[in-house]
Amino acid sequence: MKKIYKSMVKPAFIFDGRNIIDRNKLFKIGFNVYSIGKPALTHFK
């Protein structure tokens, strides 16, 4: 996922419609994570 993040235009977003990803791990890499039924994890203030 780190390679994918580095190649993406920033800010990088992940949309998890099935709640199968490790949200916290991806957030620590730098992604803004949006999962169905859960609060968003974003780097925006």
Backbone as JSON, one array per atom type, in Angstrom:
{
  "sequence": "MKKIYKSMVKPAFIFDGRNIIDRNKLFKIGFNVYSIGKPALTHFK",
  "N": [[0.82, -1.19, 0.0], [2.07, 1.18, 0.57], [3.59, 1.76, -1.71], [1.57, 2.22, -3.55], [0.37, 4.47, -2.39], [2.47, 6.34, -2.62], [2.52, 6.73, -5.38], [0.17, 8.01, -5.95], [-1.89, 10.92, -6.63], [-1.92, 13.6, -4.37], [-4.24, 15.01, -2.04], [-4.57, 11.61, -0.97], [-7.15, 9.22, -1.25], [-9.09, 6.61, 0.2], [-11.82, 4.54, -0.31], [-13.82, 2.47, 1.43], [-16.11, 0.25, 0.91], [-16.9, -2.14, 1.94], [-15.88, -2.56, 4.41], [-13.4, -3.95, 4.88], [-10.75, -3.35, 5.01], [-7.7, -2.45, 6.76], [-8.17, 0.17, 8.49], [-6.77, 1.94, 10.24], [-4.06, 1.39, 9.73], [-3.78, 2.19, 7.04], [-4.39, 4.88, 7.32], [-2.23, 5.76, 8.86], [-0.22, 5.48, 6.97], [-0.87, 7.56, 5.3], [-3.18, 7.92, 3.88], [-6.51, 9.25, 3.41], [-9.25, 7.94, 4.87], [-12.34, 6.51, 4.14], [-15.01, 4.79, 5.29], [-17.91, 2.72, 5.04], [-20.48, 3.37, 7.28], [-18.81, 4.08, 9.38], [-16.89, 6.58, 11.17], [-15.08, 9.01, 9.27], [-11.55, 8.89, 8.63], [-9.42, 11.36, 8.47], [-6.81, 13.55, 7.29], [-7.3, 16.15, 7.28], [-7.96, 19.26, 8.84]],
  "CA": [[0.0, 0.0, 0.0], [2.95, 2.34, 0.58], [3.93, 2.05, -3.11], [0.38, 2.8, -4.17], [0.23, 5.81, -1.84], [3.51, 7.21, -3.19], [2.25, 7.0, -6.79], [-1.11, 8.71, -6.1], [-2.0, 12.37, -6.46], [-2.29, 13.88, -2.98], [-4.46, 14.03, -0.98], [-4.97, 10.28, -1.42], [-8.36, 8.76, -0.59], [-9.52, 5.2, 0.1], [-13.23, 4.35, 0.01], [-14.02, 1.06, 1.77], [-17.54, -0.02, 0.94], [-17.2, -3.45, 2.55], [-15.23, -2.58, 5.72], [-12.47, -5.08, 4.92], [-9.37, -2.89, 5.07], [-7.2, -2.0, 8.06], [-8.31, 1.63, 8.4], [-5.72, 2.65, 10.98], [-2.79, 1.19, 9.03], [-3.77, 3.05, 5.86], [-4.37, 6.26, 7.79], [-0.85, 6.04, 9.26], [0.57, 5.63, 5.73], [-1.16, 8.89, 4.79], [-4.47, 7.95, 3.2], [-7.75, 9.67, 4.04], [-10.02, 6.7, 4.78], [-13.79, 6.62, 4.27], [-15.63, 3.46, 5.36], [-19.35, 2.74, 5.21], [-20.95, 3.19, 8.64], [-17.8, 4.45, 10.37], [-16.42, 7.95, 10.96], [-13.93, 9.17, 8.38], [-10.22, 9.19, 9.17], [-8.84, 12.3, 7.51], [-5.71, 14.38, 7.72], [-7.75, 17.54, 7.19], [-8.39, 19.83, 10.12]],
  "C": [[0.86, 1.26, 0.0], [3.34, 2.74, -0.84], [2.76, 2.72, -3.82], [0.21, 4.24, -3.7], [1.23, 6.78, -2.48], [3.21, 7.6, -4.63], [0.97, 7.81, -7.01], [-0.96, 10.22, -6.0], [-2.5, 12.61, -5.04], [-3.3, 15.02, -2.94], [-5.01, 12.72, -1.55], [-6.15, 9.79, -0.58], [-8.56, 7.27, -0.81], [-10.99, 5.16, 0.51], [-13.47, 2.85, 0.21], [-15.51, 0.79, 1.93], [-17.91, -1.33, 1.62], [-16.58, -3.59, 3.94], [-14.28, -3.77, 5.88], [-11.01, -4.64, 5.02], [-8.99, -2.5, 6.5], [-7.12, -0.48, 8.01], [-7.15, 2.36, 9.05], [-4.36, 2.55, 10.3], [-2.7, 2.12, 7.82], [-3.73, 4.52, 6.24], [-2.95, 6.66, 8.2], [0.07, 6.2, 8.05], [0.36, 7.02, 5.15], [-2.49, 9.03, 4.08], [-5.53, 8.63, 4.06], [-8.7, 8.51, 3.8], [-11.5, 6.96, 5.05], [-14.38, 5.22, 4.2], [-17.12, 3.63, 5.6], [-19.67, 2.49, 6.69], [-19.96, 3.53, 9.74], [-17.36, 5.89, 10.12], [-15.18, 7.98, 10.05], [-12.65, 9.42, 9.16], [-9.54, 10.09, 8.14], [-7.71, 13.08, 8.14], [-6.05, 15.87, 7.63], [-8.18, 18.03, 8.56], [-9.55, 20.77, 9.89]]
}
